[in-house]
Amino acid sequence: MTSQRSIGASPTGKTLVESFRDALSRREAKSARRRLTILPQTAVDFSSNDFLSLSTAPAYRNRYLAHVNNTPEFFPFASGGSRLLDGNSAYAEELERFVADFHEAPAALLFNSGYDANIGILSSIPQPGDLILYDELIHASSHEGMRLSRAGRREMFLHSCPVSLREVLKAQIEQDSKVKDGSRNVFVVVESIYSMDGDVAPIKKFLDVVDELLPLGNGYFIVDEAHATGVCGPKGAGVVQALGVQDRIFIRVHTFGKALASHGAMVLCGPETRDYLINYARSLIYTTALGFPFLASIRTAYELLSSGETESLQDRVQKLIGHLHKSLATLQIRQSVMFEVDHFPTSPIFSLRTSQPRELASFCQKAGFVVRAIMPPTIPDGKERVRVCLHAGNTEEEVEGLVETIQSWLDIAPAQRGTKL
């Protein structure tokens, strides 16, 4: 006879909820437990991805409200279903054309998020037996898409390293005659700006490697521009267009929940690829489409980009980047304290490497500056850091206040903290 206590218990004798508690306790012990938090309204934001500060910009708010208020009363705000059923609209399709034109792409397809876009692409585009080569620091959504993929092999290359890409690709060519003769597709998956380190990928050098080793044209690039959208390139069009190689990239992903203060993502591709995704990308097919308020917010952001109204915000971010970069260089760091600044010159993302990122982040937060400690499993062990993001709405005084706070923490760190990273 089954006892009440054993109902729901696993073979170990623990209930499912007890297993949850144990897993959370293990994460707590490793200082890796995640929690939802709410930013204090008085805090200075050095954490969010709202790089252009559009979410609080009057120009954005006023234009968005005009879109919403000028909508005919009969126009539904909710989408009503997936795009393949009742969720599509002429407004959504016109938005796709507008965004495609802005990014100089043949076509575009709207997804509910960058996560959904990357899963949809990588789970459906590679054909059975194909090869995926990916940068070791690509986003979790790309890993999830690859996990669901029908590709025959997935091989990692060292972060932003053309030499490593060459070595990995050459090894695959030697092992697989179909890669060499062009009958097997090879997908190279990278980001243009990486969210944690803030560095820019050497896309042109990657293209040179693939051109040399795959002269028959079976190499295809998939570039995630999530953290470049609105911030880099002409009118915020991204790194790929800044380099002028948009015709060389098979798929680009631009997301709207960061610098564009919106929601969703757009896949830029050819018309055949767009039609293929509509038929095979499950993260598009089996989800409710974005409603009108979200479409209007995307339209608002892209109207500001295309009109050039955000270029002053891009310039403002770059000025602040230079100011923070120079200010951090003046920090006085004792030899007994592990502290390093990793930063790509034009990136709004700074990485402060320290052996005690949680303590540094907490110290800054108590001083009114919101920064975040980034810990495993989000990043690999040994790569802990405090992530600092700049925004057009930040001031020089706020930047200087943050640096002064970091200096104060460094001054007391040796007496209270370990020094090994």
Beta strands, then each sheet from edge to edge (+ up, - down):
strand 1: 44-45
strand 2: 107-111
strand 3: 131-135
strand 4: 153-157
strand 5: 186-191
strand 6: 219-224
strand 7: 251-255
strand 8: 265-269
strand 9: 339-342
strand 10: 349-354
strand 11: 369-370
strand 12: 372-374
strand 13: 385-389
sheet 1: 1+ 11+
sheet 2: 2+ 8- 7+ 6+ 5+ 3+ 4+
sheet 3: 9+ 10- 13+ 12-
end
